[in-house]
Amino acid sequence: MSTLSRARCRLAAHPSALDTALAAGVLVCMVAGSFVEPHGPDGVTWGVRTPDPLSLVLMTLGAAALVFRRRAPIAVLAWTGAVSVVESVTGDPRAPVVMSAVVALYTVAAATDRPTTWRAGLLSMGVLTGAAMLAGPLPWYAQENLAVLAWTGIGATAGDAVRSRRAFVRAIRERAEKAERTREEEARRRVAEERLRIARDLHDVVAHHIALVNVQAGVAAHVMDKRPDQAKEALAHVREASRSALDELRATVGLLRQSGDPEAPTEPAPGLDRLDELAGTFRNAGLQVEVARADQGTTLPTAVGLAAYRVVQEALTNVQKHAGPGAKAEVSVVRVGPNIEITVLDDGTGEDPAPAAGGGHGLLGMRERVAAVRGTLTTGPRYGGGFRVHAILPVTSGTTARGNDV
């Protein structure tokens, strides 16, 4: 963060201090301007003059009111406008007391809506300029009177422009936040619907056949000794029901595959024992990956090992896709008490474009996989750049405990 940004943050955190500093600055400018003689003697363009004491008092009153400009902008505008009118009628019209009214008008325009700005701006311009032209000692066409008209118009216009820009930025931020919430909600909804559909299909396919297998197996065990022919018939029904269950289960799982997907692997599910092989595939693709392990050769259950492997795989895939060119990734596996902690860090700049529409479910998939084994997953950007994925998985899988509840 730059020095200017830090200064803005401090000032935004202390608005009263900012208003006090602004009031002091306006007072200094008004007092300094009151000593300037626009038309000096002997044809000199600029000269020095002594301001009237009443003008100095009015300048102080006008500047002091600016301290409260955020709390009561309309009241401050009315007060500074009244002070400026008094100066125009009774004092030296060249004294810049109207500067405080211009700042107050700017505040009203920036803090309210456009109709209020129009009303306050036209009223201020009319009253201040009219008082200077009609009741002041100078001719109505004097440049000092026209300057009042110009500066009040500039104050109102500048405040309205600032208010419009703030509203525009706020609207963009709100639309971006709403789009992000909508995208996350849509992703969660689709995952929940797909999980429910798969669960329903699997239940419909498996439940009937497993119940039939259970009944026929009981019959076979009961009549095995006395009526072996009936036992063989029951076992034939068991074989047929189990074959039907496998066929329908294969068909149901096949619905989740696309035409170009490879056939289901017959080798054991991957785990952390293949972490070096996984890192090697990404190194061959050009990604710099460093692996550090301090898990003391811990043997994980199949479900936990598969979840750990998929977390590392998805995290490295995201690094390769989104971290930008030249990014480096660090993978650490540490045994901490009854858990194993997996951390994937990268130093990427994130300059690559975002995932295409329809993607972006990788982090949600990781979270679902980790939650399935009763672990926790935290993800987020790193301070100074890059991304961090941290998973805590139990060494003892929790899937068995859940399976007993079925």
Secondary structure, DSSP 8 states (H G I E B T S, - for coil): --HHHHHHHHHHH-HHHHHHHHHHHHHHHHHHHHTEESS-GGG-S-EE----HHHHHHHHHHHHHGGGTTT-HHHHHHHHHHHHHHHHHHS-TTSTTHHHHHHHHHHHHHHS-HHHHHHHHHHHHHHHHHHHHHHSSS-TT-HHHHHHHHHHHHHHHHHHHHHHHHHHHHHHHHHHHHHHHHHHHHHHHHHHHHHHHHHHHHHHHHHHHHHHHHHHHHHHHHHTTT-HHHHHHHHHHHHHHHHHHHHHHHHHHHTTS-TT------S----GGGHHHHHHHHHHTT-EEEEEEESTT----HHHHHHHHHHHHHHHHHHHHHS-TT-EEEEEEEEETTEEEEEEEE-----S----TT---HHHHHHHHHHHTT-EEEEEE-TTS-EEEEEEEESS-SHHHHHTT-
